[in-house]
């Protein structure tokens, strides 16, 4: 797929995770997000380390957009009044402390925001919503964790979503299939947010700030996975890139 070429590529911030990789604490995020941004959205991704010294306002000052990526870690239950997570469950308090206020500030500024998987959960918590820590144990809910030994198996399309609002406008489709690789999910939707898509079992699959007049969209699935082959995913990244280009101009 040929990258989108613009006169000045917008800068899009991507908050990193802070985690142990091979015995060394690192700031990192999967490269597929960066590739989808560069090639699918036509922007320049820049990793944002979740450091206390990096002030949110200063971080946003030089950016034209923000992508909140997924992660193996879960949002800390204490942040939304949930029960304590079992011992050994992966959390990332540094990312939580940095990303939640970053999302609120970006939306308030009108900066384009695309939040994916954990990013959707962070957006809901950032605006006062709550989460289910384990969707698969709830009556009537499917197991959304993804299955299979390879990435291709885990990220294959699993179920349909019914789309509304901005998501339907961007994709041009009222219903389409998505992948599903998550354990946590939305419980109570924050009052400031509107639901843009749901799965057949009722799981919230997309959110958007109600008062937003720009590109502010959170999705529970992974459109960055094979973004160049799946039409709705391609449309999401192209629309996000266009919004960032407009912000840069």
Secondary structure, 3 states (H helix, E strand, C coil): CCCCCCCCCCEEEEECEEEEECCEEEEECCHHHHHHHHHHHCCEEEEECCCCCCCHHHHHHCCCEEEECCCCCECCHHHCCCCCCCCCCCECHHHHHHHHHHHHHHHHHCCEEEEECHHHHHHHHHCCCCEECCHHHCCCCCCCCCCCCCHHHHCCCCEEEEECHHHHHHHCCCEEEECCCCCCEECCCCCCEEEEEEECCCCEEEEEECCCCCCEEEECCCCCCCCCCCHHHHHHHHHHHHHHHHHHC
